[in-house]
Amino acid sequence: MAAPILLNPGPVTLSDRVRQALLHADVCHRELEFAALTREILDRLGAVYPVAADDYTAVLLTGSGTCAVEAMLATLVPRDGKALVLTNGVYGERMAEMVRLQGKPIAVVTAPWQAPLDLAAAATHLAADPAITHMVAVHHETTTGRLNDLAALGTLCKAHDVALLVDAVSSFGAEQLMFAEWNVAAVAATANKCLHSAPGISFVLARTELLFERPSAANSVYLDLQRYARAQRDGFSPFTQAVHVAYALREAAAEFADAGGVAARHALYRARSNRIRTMLQALDVELLLRDDEYGSALTAFRLPPGYSYAAIHHALKDAGFVIYAGQGAWSDTIFRIANMGAIEPADLDRLEASCRKIFRPAAAPGAAP
Ligand SMILES: *Cc1c(COP(=O)(O)O)cnc(C)c1O
């Protein structure tokens, strides 16, 4: 049987074009051809959001999305500043843990996983604590599929002259990001989610001056973005990069641009996620959040009464699809379906047919609705 279609939030199903690039001949990362490849990738990543093109610089890392997030926080949250971390899910809470482990001054505003970010509490903190220099938040909180209101948060940051650091790992390439307008200092992202490449490379898009003209706050060799940024001006990297994965990323970035960039990917994801939501709701599977609270890339559904996650997962796996469990305490109350990657309309037709069998086992074909 063909490999299953991945409906988890990365790694994603690759297109043939990207998969073929993984078979590129072996190349030394210290040779000019790899430096040229790195520079092309950095240019392409820097051009994904035209509003960021002039003032932000991409830095390429070998590692998963978490690597980029941790390098961003390590390098850019200053030891003599203070981070206000807003959380409403696993990934926001993880960033708070990172800043804490870095031993930097921190305040955390925690919202329940099902709630929006607590912007009122953030505003209160900002007004009361002039030590806060940086706000830290997740854009698309993959725990629930909620697209956090970065426009409101960014406006708050701008008003208080506080820099915004964003985990955009599951939104980069598919959701709007306004950068300077939102006082964004940097966003962290990865190759293997909305950009549809293979896992192994992640990146940070940071204000150029923060990479070259300010001291680095990193107490880490491997996670210091400035080391990479300096070397990558010429296309080189301080440490071995995932060479073959980089060839795949070049192809994925070219494919992304050819397909029409962020607006096109967003529209594609909207069409897919609308279809998946409509289809499952018609089978009495309920959304976790309100429809308009979701981003475009992933939907969390409540497990219907009498269904276990394992049973749904296994039935869909047998039918050729990989879905995703809820995290932590939600592992037996929700399931998630992402719609990133090379997915064809025919795949969604098959998904729909499989879901009918799983969630309407009694309905005979052709029976009256
Ligand atoms: C996927 C993801 C990450 C990073 O996860 P990795 O397993 O390290 O790739 C970070 N933040 C968000 C919001 C994510 O969706």
The ligand as a Gaussian input file, in Angstrom:
#p B3LYP/6-31G(d) Opt

LIG

0 1
 C        5.706000      21.930000      15.709000
 C        5.791000      23.109000      16.608000
 C        6.975000      23.440000      17.286000
 C        8.258000      22.677000      17.176000
 O        8.173000      21.327000      17.265000
 P        9.356000      20.403000      16.749000
 O        8.891000      19.040000      17.127000
 O       10.594000      20.809000      17.440000
 O        9.465000      20.615000      15.275000
 C        7.002000      24.608000      18.033000
 N        5.912000      25.395000      18.113000
 C        4.781000      25.120000      17.475000
 C        3.630000      26.072000      17.596000
 C        4.665000      23.968000      16.703000
 O        3.530000      23.680000      16.060000

